[in-house]
């Protein structure tokens, strides 16, 4: 049974007759400061929770392949959407942050490949991960099941929109996406493609939903919707993660802020290690897996560190590129 029901955040009235799935339009008047225009936050949610039988039969492979294929065709012919995002922030954001927003044909193709990679993963739903028999003869099994409605609040990274939606669909969950306002146009286009692909396969497109209100208040309101959201995942920096942990009424999966390491062992090929350090830091410093820490074995530090300083700092200055700032421990500073 699928039906629509208007509810208010202030009352959070219970929906008692949920069967397989319920589409809920949750409307809430957000009381905020003067900058907010007073409009309502409307989010369509598919409430599944522990009664998520509806999504168990979901053909995630068909939908995600359709999304990937249509995404490449549509977004590569509409690259002006990202220009709208960049035009809106080019005077207020640095080049590294703007690079996060930029969509190119290559990046769109990479996003589609990421969706296809998710499709190839084994279906996790219904898998028995543990099975044992108690002394009294009772058989106990641990089964992987969908969590329900997963809300994901993230910063201005368009690729996260497709990644998060694909992972949610693959694992049998509905998702509510709340991206950064700087990437609104790109996020909207990507979400629309995913929703059309879902509808094309005969399923309710509301299992993937984007919060179209980009105000800070909408994110706060989403954190309070514990009657309809089963888990919240923040993806971003320390400030975003802390805000979710401190303010959310929805259970939060707290992720790390990130500190990617490169370790150079005494047995390492130092020439290759230099190339890895340069690529991992400078090819795209805006991405979350760019390295931030290099650990070097003492026995090769005298040889490796001066070369690393040259490649990351001196050579880049000579080439007219931004140098990498090196923050050194006392021993490394002495060597360099």
Secondary structure, DSSP 8 states (H G I E B T S, - for coil): ---EEEEETTT--------S-EEEEEEE-----TTS----EEEEEEE-GGGTHHHHT--HHHHHHHHHHHHHHHHHT-THHHHHHHHHHTTTS-HHHHHHH---HHHHHHHHHHHHHHHHS---TT-EEEEEE-TTS-EEEEE----SEEEEEE-S-HHHHHHHHHHHHHTT-EEEEE--GGGHHHHHHHHHHHHHHHHHTTS-GGGEEE----SHHHHHHHHT-TTT-SEEEEES-HHHHHHHHHH-SS-EE------EEEEE-TTS-HHHHHHHHHHHHHS-TTSTTSEEEEEE-HHHHHHHHHHHHIIIIIHHHHTT---------HHHHHH-
